Amino acid sequence: MKKGIIKGFQVINGEKSYIPDETLVNFIQDWLHIHKKREQLTLEGKELSPEDKKKLRALDKKKVDYIDHTIFPALANLTYFFEAMASSTRLANGFEDELEEILDPRKSKDAATFSGNSMRMSSMQFRSNNFARL
Protein backbone atom coordinates (compact mmCIF):
# COMPACT_ATOMS: atom_id res chain seq x y z
CA MET A 1 0.00 0.00 0.00
CA LYS A 2 1.39 3.37 -0.99
CA LYS A 3 1.42 5.81 1.88
CA GLY A 4 0.43 9.41 1.41
CA ILE A 5 2.68 12.29 2.20
CA ILE A 6 2.58 13.31 5.84
CA LYS A 7 1.89 17.01 5.75
CA GLY A 8 2.75 17.79 9.36
CA PHE A 9 0.91 20.66 10.92
CA GLN A 10 -0.69 23.65 9.28
CA VAL A 11 -2.17 26.83 10.68
CA ILE A 12 -5.92 27.06 10.07
CA ASN A 13 -7.88 30.01 11.46
CA GLY A 14 -4.87 30.90 13.59
CA GLU A 15 -4.76 27.44 15.21
CA LYS A 16 -2.17 24.71 14.74
CA SER A 17 -3.95 21.80 13.06
CA TYR A 18 -2.83 18.35 11.99
CA ILE A 19 -4.05 16.88 8.74
CA PRO A 20 -4.65 13.13 8.41
CA ASP A 21 -3.22 11.27 5.44
CA GLU A 22 -5.41 12.23 2.48
CA THR A 23 -5.29 8.67 1.12
CA LEU A 24 -6.88 7.47 4.38
CA VAL A 25 -9.56 10.16 4.18
CA ASN A 26 -10.31 9.18 0.57
CA PHE A 27 -10.38 5.48 1.47
CA ILE A 28 -12.91 6.10 4.25
CA GLN A 29 -15.13 8.07 1.86
CA ASP A 30 -14.92 5.41 -0.86
CA TRP A 31 -15.61 2.61 1.65
CA LEU A 32 -18.66 4.41 3.04
CA HIS A 33 -19.97 5.20 -0.44
CA ILE A 34 -19.75 1.64 -1.82
CA HIS A 35 -21.30 0.13 1.32
CA LYS A 36 -24.15 2.66 1.27
CA LYS A 37 -24.71 1.87 -2.40
CA ARG A 38 -24.75 -1.89 -1.67
CA GLU A 39 -27.26 -1.43 1.18
CA GLN A 40 -29.54 0.66 -1.04
CA LEU A 41 -29.39 -1.85 -3.88
CA THR A 42 -30.11 -4.70 -1.45
CA LEU A 43 -33.24 -2.88 -0.25
CA GLU A 44 -34.31 -2.59 -3.89
CA GLY A 45 -33.66 -6.31 -4.47
CA LYS A 46 -30.69 -5.59 -6.73
CA GLU A 47 -26.97 -6.37 -6.64
CA LEU A 48 -23.84 -4.37 -7.22
CA SER A 49 -22.49 -4.31 -10.76
CA PRO A 50 -19.45 -6.52 -11.46
CA GLU A 51 -17.32 -3.35 -11.51
CA ASP A 52 -18.63 -2.28 -8.09
CA LYS A 53 -18.10 -5.79 -6.69
CA LYS A 54 -14.48 -5.59 -7.84
CA LYS A 55 -14.16 -2.17 -6.20
CA LEU A 56 -15.68 -3.55 -2.97
CA ARG A 57 -13.13 -6.40 -2.89
CA ALA A 58 -10.29 -3.94 -3.46
CA LEU A 59 -11.58 -1.68 -0.68
CA ASP A 60 -11.87 -4.64 1.71
CA LYS A 61 -8.21 -5.44 0.99
CA LYS A 62 -7.27 -1.80 1.56
CA LYS A 63 -9.17 -1.89 4.85
CA VAL A 64 -6.94 -4.69 6.11
CA ASP A 65 -3.86 -2.84 4.84
CA TYR A 66 -4.84 0.39 6.62
CA ILE A 67 -5.60 -1.46 9.85
CA ASP A 68 -2.29 -3.38 9.73
CA HIS A 69 0.01 -0.63 8.43
CA THR A 70 -1.52 2.65 9.61
CA ILE A 71 -4.04 2.32 12.43
CA PHE A 72 -2.46 -0.37 14.64
CA PRO A 73 1.08 1.11 14.44
CA ALA A 74 -0.34 4.53 15.37
CA LEU A 75 -2.20 2.97 18.30
CA ALA A 76 0.96 1.17 19.40
CA ASN A 77 2.86 4.47 19.35
CA LEU A 78 0.12 6.23 21.32
CA THR A 79 -0.05 3.39 23.84
CA TYR A 80 3.71 3.52 24.37
CA PHE A 81 3.64 7.32 24.63
CA PHE A 82 0.91 7.38 27.28
CA GLU A 83 2.41 4.46 29.22
CA ALA A 84 5.74 6.31 29.27
CA MET A 85 3.99 9.46 30.51
CA ALA A 86 2.25 7.46 33.24
CA SER A 87 5.48 5.81 34.40
CA SER A 88 7.70 8.90 34.52
CA THR A 89 6.80 12.08 36.37
CA ARG A 90 9.73 13.86 34.73
CA LEU A 91 8.50 12.89 31.26
CA ALA A 92 4.87 13.78 32.08
CA ASN A 93 5.96 17.18 33.40
CA GLY A 94 8.06 17.75 30.29
CA PHE A 95 5.02 17.15 28.08
CA GLU A 96 2.43 18.73 30.40
CA ASP A 97 1.37 21.57 28.08
CA GLU A 98 1.08 19.32 25.04
CA LEU A 99 -0.88 16.69 26.96
CA GLU A 100 -3.28 19.34 28.25
CA GLU A 101 -3.80 20.63 24.72
CA ILE A 102 -4.51 17.13 23.42
CA LEU A 103 -6.65 15.80 26.26
CA ASP A 104 -8.35 18.74 27.99
CA PRO A 105 -12.13 18.16 27.68
CA ARG A 106 -12.73 21.90 28.15
CA LYS A 107 -11.29 22.34 24.67
CA SER A 108 -13.63 19.82 23.06
CA LYS A 109 -16.08 22.50 21.88
CA ASP A 110 -13.34 24.18 19.85
CA ALA A 111 -12.07 20.82 18.62
CA ALA A 112 -15.54 19.87 17.42
CA THR A 113 -15.68 22.93 15.16
CA PHE A 114 -15.22 21.48 11.71
CA SER A 115 -14.49 23.32 8.53
CA GLY A 116 -15.40 22.24 5.04
CA ASN A 117 -18.46 20.54 3.66
CA SER A 118 -20.30 18.59 6.36
CA MET A 119 -21.63 16.18 3.73
CA ARG A 120 -18.14 14.77 3.19
CA MET A 121 -15.65 14.13 5.96
CA SER A 122 -12.64 16.21 5.11
CA SER A 123 -9.10 16.05 6.38
CA MET A 124 -9.60 19.71 7.27
CA GLN A 125 -12.02 18.65 10.03
CA PHE A 126 -9.26 17.42 12.31
CA ARG A 127 -7.75 19.90 14.72
CA SER A 128 -4.79 19.74 17.06
CA ASN A 129 -6.73 18.58 20.12
CA ASN A 130 -8.38 15.56 18.51
CA PHE A 131 -8.59 13.55 21.72
CA ALA A 132 -10.49 16.31 23.50
CA ARG A 133 -13.07 16.08 20.72
CA LEU A 134 -13.75 12.40 21.42
N, C-alpha and C positions, 0 to 999 in steps of 0.2 A: 504494500500500500504506500503510495506516495504521500508524504507529509507536506502540509502547507507551510508557508513561511510564517514563522512566529514574528508577529509585528511588534511585540513588546508593548509598552504603554503609549497612550496618546493622551492629549489634553482635549477634553470635550466639555464645552460650557464651563471652562475654567477648572475642571476637576480632572485628576489623573484617572484614566480609565484603561482597563485591559481588554483586549479584543481576542475572543476565542478564534481558533483556527477556522478560517472561512470554509475549508473543505468539510470540516465537521458540521458547521452550520448548514451548509448545502446538503450534506448527507441526511441530516435530521429532517430537513424540509422535504427532500425527495422521498424518504421513508414514510413520513406522515401522509404525503400526497398519494402514494401508490396504495397504502393500506386503506385510506379513506375511499379511494376509487374502488378497491376490491369489495369493501363492505357495502358500498352503494350498489354495485353490480349484483352482489349476492342477494340483497333485498329485492332487486328487480328480477331475480331468477336467471341472471346472466353470469358469464365468466369473463375473466380478463382475456384480452387478446394474447396470442402467442408472444408478441413483442413485449407486452406488459408482464407476462409471466417470466420472461427472460430477465427483464429489468428487476422484478421482485427477487428472483434468485440471486442476482448480482448484489442487490442491496442487502439481502440476508447475509451474504458472504462478507460484505463491507462491515456489517454490524459486528460480526465476530472479530474482524480485524481491528475496528475501533475500540472494542472492549479490551482486547488483548494488548494492543500496542499504544493506546492513548489513555483510555479511562483508568484501567487498573494500575499502570505505572504512575499516573498522576495521583491516584489514591494512595499508593504505597509511599510516594514522596510526602504527601500531606500527613499520613499516619506517622511516618518517621519524624517529620518536623514537629508535630504536636506532642509526640512522646518525648522528644528531646527537650522541648519547652517545659513539659511537666516534670522532667527529672532533673533539671538544672535551673536553680533560681537565677544564677548569673546569666544564663542564656535567655531565660524568660524576661529578665529585666532589660537585657540588651535589645530585645525585640518588642518591648512593652507598647510603644506607640503604634507600631505596625499591627500588632495583634489587636489592639483596641480598634483601629480603623477597620480591620477585617471583620471582627466578631461583635462589635458593639451593637446590640439590638436597637439602641436609640437612633442609630443611623439607618435603620431599615427603610424608613419612609423615603429618604433620599435615594437609597439604593434601588427602590422599587420604581423609581421614575425612569421609564423607558423612553427612548427616542426612536424615531422611525415609524414605519407602518405597523400597526398592531395586528394586522391580518397575517403578517409573515414575521416569524421570529428572526430578528436581525442580530448580527454580531455586535451592533451598536447598542444593544439593550443591556449589555453587561458592564457594570461599573466596578470600581476598585473594591468596594466592600460587598462582594458577592455573598459572603457567608451571612452577613447581617440581614440580607434580603430573604434568606431561607426561613 
